[in-house]
Amino acid sequence: MQELKACIEKVWNERALLSQALYKEAVEEVMALLDRGGVRVAEPTSEEEGRVQWRVNEWVKKAVLLYFSVAQMRVMEVGPYEYHDKIPLKHGFEAAGVRVVPPAVARYGSFLERGVVLMPSYVNIGAHVGAGTMVDTWATVGSCAQIGSHVHLSGGVGIGGVLEPLSARPVIVEDDCFIGSRCILVEGVQIGREAVLGANVCITGSTHIVDVSGVEAKTYRGWVPPRSVVIPGTLPKTFAAGTYQVPCALIIGKRKASTDTKTTLNEALRDFSVAV
């Protein structure tokens, strides 16, 4: 793996080397590894004060970007559908134990663990989706996003993607989370394990995530702590033209022990009268 990494780093700095078979094959090998889960764009490394720390593997991102130069445009036909793109579609779902409902699309270079269910949805290159996760209708998993095991991405959820800048962390949704309908998660936000987000929660890197469950409010940015139950909210902000309400996310409590299993996730929302 270190030799492969060194090869990618070298060709990244000397693009003319892509004309040589050795370097082209190195890029293709990284993509094949991504496609079968042998490498990841980002991976957990440790836990500090209740927050899982993630490392971005920039060299893998570089390989993905280089692949766009290596790959050739082609026509792809799937039944009545026709595509014209550089990146092929993912194959081998039956052997992988993944259920894919037409017309769901997963691109080559994404990885789906056993038990994943794709309703008509989209998973982009570099994304990693954990075992038993449901990607519901019209949900999108952006490039390089890291989705944990037994997560439910409800209908219309938008998980943002990122390839550049290389150091940018992708969106991370940890194990056993429930992400409600039409939620939007972008700019490398991290959702702690077992968190529950109600419908229409929008979190960017700068969104105020305010824990209002205690006597005093506590504000986070870019991170939802584990087991949090979150709803959309607003905060007043003063502009030259006056004071207006801007979006925020409100942590209104923690999931109860009785809602630990996937089949009872909706109960966490009912406990706090939160819409799915």
C-alpha positions as CSV (number, residue, x, y, z in Angstrom):
1,M,0.0,0.0,0.0
2,Q,2.9,2.4,0.8
3,E,4.3,1.7,-2.7
4,L,1.0,2.4,-4.3
5,K,0.6,5.6,-2.2
6,A,4.2,6.8,-3.3
7,C,3.3,6.1,-6.9
8,I,0.1,8.2,-6.7
9,E,2.0,11.1,-5.0
10,K,4.6,11.1,-7.7
11,V,2.2,11.1,-10.6
12,W,0.1,13.8,-8.8
13,N,3.1,16.1,-9.0
14,E,4.2,15.0,-12.5
15,R,1.0,14.6,-14.5
16,A,2.9,13.7,-17.7
17,L,3.6,10.4,-16.0
18,L,0.0,9.4,-16.6
19,S,1.0,8.4,-20.1
20,Q,3.1,5.6,-18.7
21,A,1.3,2.3,-18.0
22,L,2.8,1.9,-14.5
23,Y,1.2,5.1,-13.2
24,K,-2.1,4.7,-15.1
25,E,-2.4,1.2,-13.6
26,A,-1.7,2.6,-10.1
27,V,-4.6,5.0,-10.4
28,E,-6.8,2.2,-11.6
29,E,-5.7,-0.1,-8.8
30,V,-6.7,2.5,-6.2
31,M,-10.1,2.9,-7.8
32,A,-10.5,-0.9,-7.7
33,L,-9.6,-0.9,-4.1
34,L,-12.1,1.8,-3.3
35,D,-14.8,-0.1,-5.2
36,R,-14.3,-3.2,-3.1
37,G,-13.6,-1.4,0.2
38,G,-9.9,-2.0,0.4
39,V,-9.2,1.6,1.0
40,R,-11.3,4.6,2.1
41,V,-11.1,8.3,1.5
42,A,-11.5,8.8,5.3
43,E,-11.3,6.5,8.2
44,P,-11.8,6.6,12.0
45,T,-8.6,6.7,14.0
46,S,-9.4,7.3,17.7
47,E,-11.9,8.8,20.1
48,E,-11.3,11.9,22.2
49,E,-13.9,13.2,24.7
50,G,-16.7,11.3,23.1
51,R,-15.9,12.4,19.6
52,V,-14.5,10.0,17.0
53,Q,-11.5,11.4,15.2
54,W,-11.2,10.8,11.4
55,R,-8.2,10.9,9.1
56,V,-8.6,12.0,5.5
57,N,-6.4,10.0,3.1
58,E,-5.5,12.7,0.7
59,W,-3.6,10.4,-1.6
60,V,-6.8,8.4,-2.2
61,K,-8.6,11.6,-3.1
62,K,-5.7,12.4,-5.5
63,A,-6.2,9.0,-7.2
64,V,-9.9,9.7,-7.7
65,L,-9.2,13.1,-9.3
66,L,-6.5,11.5,-11.5
67,Y,-8.9,8.8,-12.5
68,F,-11.0,11.5,-14.3
69,S,-8.0,12.1,-16.5
70,V,-7.4,8.4,-17.1
71,A,-11.0,7.4,-17.8
72,Q,-12.5,7.9,-21.2
73,M,-15.9,9.0,-22.1
74,R,-18.2,6.1,-23.1
75,V,-21.8,5.3,-23.8
76,M,-23.4,3.0,-21.2
77,E,-26.8,1.4,-21.8
78,V,-28.8,-0.1,-19.0
79,G,-32.1,-1.4,-20.4
80,P,-33.9,1.7,-21.7
81,Y,-31.5,4.0,-20.0
82,E,-28.5,5.6,-21.7
83,Y,-25.6,7.3,-20.0
84,H,-22.6,9.2,-21.4
85,D,-19.8,9.5,-18.8
86,K,-16.2,8.7,-17.8
87,I,-17.1,6.7,-14.7
88,P,-18.8,3.3,-15.1
89,L,-21.6,2.1,-12.9
90,K,-21.0,-0.2,-10.0
91,H,-21.7,-4.0,-10.6
92,G,-21.8,-7.2,-8.6
93,F,-24.7,-6.3,-6.2
94,E,-26.0,-9.9,-5.9
95,A,-22.6,-11.2,-4.8
96,A,-22.1,-8.3,-2.5
97,G,-25.4,-8.9,-0.8
98,V,-26.7,-5.4,-1.7
99,R,-30.3,-4.7,-2.7
100,V,-30.7,-2.1,-5.4
101,V,-34.2,-1.0,-6.5
102,P,-34.4,0.5,-10.1
103,P,-33.5,3.1,-11.0
104,A,-31.0,3.5,-8.2
105,V,-27.4,4.3,-9.3
106,A,-24.1,3.7,-7.5
107,R,-21.0,4.8,-9.3
108,Y,-17.8,2.7,-9.7
109,G,-15.4,3.6,-6.9
110,S,-18.1,3.7,-4.2
111,F,-18.4,0.9,-1.7
112,L,-21.5,-0.7,-0.3
113,E,-21.3,-3.2,2.5
114,R,-23.5,-6.3,2.8
115,G,-27.1,-5.6,3.6
116,V,-27.2,-2.1,2.2
117,V,-30.5,-1.2,0.5
118,L,-30.7,1.4,-2.2
119,M,-34.1,2.6,-3.1
120,P,-34.2,4.8,-6.2
121,S,-31.2,6.9,-5.0
122,Y,-27.7,7.9,-5.9
123,V,-24.3,7.1,-4.4
124,N,-21.3,8.9,-5.9
125,I,-17.6,7.9,-6.4
126,G,-15.5,7.5,-3.3
127,A,-18.5,7.2,-0.9
128,H,-18.5,4.4,1.7
129,V,-21.9,3.0,3.0
130,G,-21.9,0.7,6.0
131,A,-23.6,-2.6,6.5
132,G,-27.4,-2.7,6.8
133,T,-27.9,1.0,5.9
134,M,-31.0,2.1,4.0
135,V,-30.6,4.9,1.4
136,D,-34.2,5.8,0.8
137,T,-35.9,7.2,-2.2
138,W,-34.2,10.2,-3.9
139,A,-31.6,10.4,-1.2
140,T,-28.1,11.3,-2.5
141,V,-24.8,10.3,-1.0
142,G,-22.1,12.7,-2.3
143,S,-18.6,11.9,-3.4
144,C,-16.4,10.5,-0.6
145,A,-19.1,10.7,2.0
146,Q,-18.7,8.2,4.9
147,I,-22.0,6.6,6.0
148,G,-21.9,4.2,8.9
149,S,-23.7,0.9,9.5
150,H,-27.4,0.6,10.2
151,V,-28.0,4.2,9.2
152,H,-31.4,5.3,7.8
153,L,-31.1,8.1,5.2
154,S,-34.8,9.0,4.7
155,G,-36.4,10.2,1.5
156,G,-34.8,13.2,-0.2
157,V,-31.8,13.4,2.2
158,G,-28.9,15.3,0.6
159,I,-25.4,14.2,1.8
160,G,-22.9,16.6,0.3
161,G,-19.8,15.4,-1.5
162,V,-16.2,16.7,-1.6
163,L,-13.1,16.1,-3.6
164,E,-11.3,19.4,-3.3
165,P,-9.6,20.8,-1.4
166,L,-7.7,17.6,-0.7
167,S,-7.5,18.2,3.0
168,A,-11.3,18.8,3.3
169,R,-13.1,16.2,5.4
170,P,-16.1,14.5,3.8
171,V,-19.5,14.4,5.5
172,I,-19.5,11.7,8.1
173,V,-22.6,10.0,9.5
174,E,-21.7,7.4,12.1
175,D,-23.4,4.1,13.0
176,D,-27.0,3.8,13.8
177,C,-28.1,7.3,12.9
178,F,-31.5,8.2,11.7
179,I,-31.5,11.2,9.2
180,G,-35.0,12.5,8.6
181,S,-36.7,13.4,5.3
182,R,-35.1,16.3,3.3
183,C,-32.2,16.8,5.7
184,I,-29.1,18.4,4.2
185,L,-25.6,17.7,5.5
186,V,-22.7,19.4,3.7
187,E,-19.2,20.8,4.2
188,G,-17.7,18.0,6.2
189,V,-20.1,17.9,9.1
190,Q,-19.9,14.9,11.4
191,I,-23.0,13.3,12.9
192,G,-22.2,11.3,16.0
193,R,-23.4,7.7,16.3
194,E,-27.0,7.0,17.1
195,A,-28.1,10.6,16.5
196,V,-31.6,11.3,15.2
197,L,-32.2,14.3,12.9
198,G,-35.8,15.3,12.3
199,A,-37.1,16.4,8.9
200,N,-35.6,19.4,7.2
201,V,-32.6,19.8,9.4
202,C,-29.9,21.6,7.4
203,I,-26.3,21.6,8.7
204,T,-23.3,23.2,7.1
205,G,-19.8,23.8,8.4
206,S,-20.9,27.1,9.9
207,T,-24.4,26.2,11.1
208,H,-25.0,26.8,14.9
209,I,-25.9,23.5,16.5
210,V,-27.4,24.6,19.8
211,D,-28.0,22.1,22.6
212,V,-31.1,23.5,24.4
213,S,-31.8,20.4,26.5
214,G,-30.1,21.8,29.6
215,V,-30.4,24.9,31.8
216,E,-27.8,26.7,29.6
217,A,-27.5,26.5,25.9
218,K,-24.3,25.0,24.4
219,T,-23.3,25.6,20.8
220,Y,-21.4,23.3,18.4
221,R,-20.3,23.7,14.8
222,G,-19.7,21.0,12.4
223,W,-20.5,18.2,14.9
224,V,-23.6,16.7,16.4
225,P,-22.8,14.7,19.5
226,P,-23.7,11.1,19.8
227,R,-27.4,10.2,20.6
228,S,-28.6,13.7,20.1
229,V,-32.2,14.4,18.9
230,V,-32.1,17.3,16.5
231,I,-34.8,19.6,15.0
232,P,-34.6,22.6,12.7
233,G,-34.7,26.0,14.4
234,T,-33.8,29.7,13.9
235,L,-31.7,32.3,15.6
236,P,-32.0,36.1,15.4
237,K,-29.3,37.9,13.5
238,T,-29.0,41.6,13.0
239,F,-28.2,43.0,9.5
240,A,-28.0,46.5,8.2
241,A,-31.6,46.2,7.1
242,G,-32.8,44.9,10.4
243,T,-33.0,41.7,12.5
244,Y,-34.0,38.5,10.8
245,Q,-34.2,34.8,11.7
246,V,-31.5,32.6,10.3
247,P,-31.5,28.7,10.3
248,C,-29.9,26.7,13.1
249,A,-30.2,23.2,14.4
250,L,-31.5,22.5,17.9
251,I,-30.5,19.6,20.1
252,I,-33.6,19.0,22.2
253,G,-32.6,15.8,24.0
254,K,-30.9,12.4,23.9
255,R,-32.2,9.1,22.6
256,K,-33.5,6.8,25.2
257,A,-32.0,3.3,25.7
258,S,-35.3,1.9,24.5
259,T,-34.7,3.4,21.0
260,D,-31.3,1.7,20.4
261,T,-32.5,-0.7,17.7
262,K,-33.2,0.3,14.1
263,T,-36.8,-0.9,14.3
264,T,-37.7,1.6,17.0
265,L,-35.8,4.7,15.8
266,N,-39.0,6.5,15.0
267,E,-39.8,6.3,18.7
268,A,-37.0,8.7,19.5
269,L,-38.8,11.3,17.3
270,R,-42.2,10.6,18.9
271,D,-40.7,11.0,22.4
272,F,-39.9,14.7,21.5
273,S,-42.8,15.3,19.1
274,V,-40.4,15.6,16.1
275,A,-41.5,15.1,12.5
276,V,-39.8,12.4,10.5
